[in-house]
Structure formats: structure tokens, C-alpha cells
Amino acid sequence: MIRGMHHISLATADLERFIHFYRDLLGLTLDRVSALQTGWEAFETVVGMRETAGRVAQFNLGNMNMEVFCYTHPAPRPGERRPACDVGIRHLAFDVREIHAEYERLRAAGVEFISPPQYLKGGECISCYLYDPDGNIVEMQEILPGSPVRPAFGIAQP
């Protein structure tokens, strides 16, 4: 029986850049950075790759865990920016307060946005998309009082 969501996982070729973005700019807590040791047979079986090496960072933010792998072997292919309509996981969404202030703060830090925050009538929320350092789409969403949109698990309704 599935009990709930535990974590999301991303991969990068530049772990320090990712740590800076997710910890320093977005505010996730960096729990730890660990080495991936070559020869960890069970892990290599799970991920379907042999002779893996690199590091993994573990983050958390309230009700969410995220791990970011940075493989040195096998060497990663570069990421690419893909539009929100392409198949696959298309964005990570963060529940925020004061979205306009967050938008200005992150924009001043050089973060690239697809658009400024937009009011979504019917959803009664304000939302915008931005790119992380590897081109993944990240959504900031502020749920307004009376919205039919459910807040993140463990986050009180506005």
C-alpha cells in the first residue's frame, strides 16, 4: 500500500551550483552531502548503472524531501530546457508567501523567470515559473484565502 510521497530526485553536473540555488536562494535545508561509492552493488542494481561514483545532496523543506545526484561516473549528459508541454516530469512546485517579493528577490539574484507572477482566477492563487540552474522548471505558487487549491500536506490553509 502506498502511504504517501517521500522524495523527489534530480541530477546535476554541478552540485555546488545546485546547493547554492536550492539552499541559499530557495531556502531548502541541506541535510547532508554523501559520497556514492563505486561497487555499491544494491544501489547500482536499483539505478541500472555499474561503477557509479559521485555525490548526493539531501535536502528538506517542511513536508518535502529532495535528493540531488551529481555523478562523476558515468558522466552525465547536459540538461536542456524543455517546454512545460513536453512529456515527463515538468516542474517542481513550492508553496510560498509574498510571491511578488520572492519574485523580485530571486530576479535580482539573476534567476530567470518564464513570467512574472500571474493571478489564476478560479484557482484563486498566484503562480509563476522559473528555471533552476540545469533548466528544470520550478513553480512558485501562493494560495489565496478561499482557494479551492489544496495546500501542501502539513501546510495550513491561508
N, C-alpha and C positions, 0 to 999 in steps of 0.2 A: 504494500500500500504506500503510495506517495504521500508524504506528510507535509511537504512544502518545498520552497526553493531554498537552496543552501548557498550557492555562489554562482558568479559568472566568471569566465576566464577569457583573457585577452593575451595576445602575444605581441612582442615588440622586438626591434633590433637595438633599441637604446633604452635600457632600463632606467638610467638616471633621469632622462628626459621625461619618461612616463611617471616616475616618482614625483618629480617636480610638478607636473601638471595635475595629477590626481591628489597628491597630498598638499602641496603648497598653494595651488590655485583653487582646487575644488573642495578641499577640506577633509578628504578621507583620512582616516587614521592608518598609518603604516604600522602593521603589527610586527612584521619581520621580513627579512630577506634571507633566503636559504639557497644553498648550492644544489644543483642537480648533478649527482654523481654518476659517471659512466658505469654501467654494469648493474644498475638497479633494475633487475630483471622484471619484477612485477610491474613497476611503473612503465618500463619500455613496452611491455605486453599491452598494458591499458592504452597507451598513446599510439601504438602501432609503429614505433620507430626504434631502431637499435643504436647503441653507442651514443645516447643522448648526453649532452653536457650543457651547462649554463647556470642560470639563476632564476629564482621565482620570488616575487614580492607578494606578500599577503596584506590586503587592506580590509578595513571595515568602516562602515558608516551606518550607525544605528541598526537598521533591520537588514542590511545587505553586507555580504562578503564578496570580495573580488580578488582573484589571483591574476598576476601578470607574469607570463613566462618570457624569458629572454634566452633563447637557445644560442649557444656558440657552435653546437654540433647537433644535428645537421644545421647548416647555415640557413637562416630564414630568407624567404623571398621578400622583396619590399612590398609594403602595403600600398593600396591605391584607394583614392576617394571614389566611392560609388554612390550613385543617387539613391534616395530613400525608396525608390520603386524596385530596385534590384532584389532578387531572391536572396534570402539568408537573414541572419540577424542584422537588423538595420540601425538600431540605436539603443543606447542606454539612457534611461530617464531618471532624473533626480528631482525630488520634491524640494522646492526652495521657497523661501520667504523673501519679499522685497526683490522680485525678479529684475526690476528695472535697475536697481542699484548693483545687483550682481552682474548684469549685462554690462554696465558701464565699467565696473571694476575689472572684469575679465577682458573687455575690449581694450582698455588702457594697458593691460599686461600683454597685448599682442595676440590674444586668442581670436581666431577667425570664426565669424558667425555667418550662417546662411541668411539670417534675417534678424532684425531686432525683435523683441518680444511682441507677440500678437495676441489680442483678446479673442478667444474662441467662444463665440456666442453659442448657447445651447449646452456647451460643456462647462461654461462658467469657470474658465481657467485662462491663464496667460501662459503662452508657451513660445519657446524659440529653440532652434537647433544651432549647434556649433560643432567644430571639428576638434578632436583630440590630436596629439602630435603625429599619430600614424594615419589620420584620415577617417577614423571611426566617428560616426555621428553620435553626439551627446545631446540629449534634450534637457532643458531646464523647464520645469512646469510649476507654476504657482496655482494651487487650487483655491478658488474663492469661496466665501461663505455661500451656502445654498447650492453648491455644485453637485450634480449627480455623479461626478467622477469620484471614485473611492480613493481615499488617501492610502499611502503606502501602509502596509501592515505594521502596526505598532505606532503609527503617527496619528495624533489626534486630528479629527476633522476641524477645519478652520471655523 
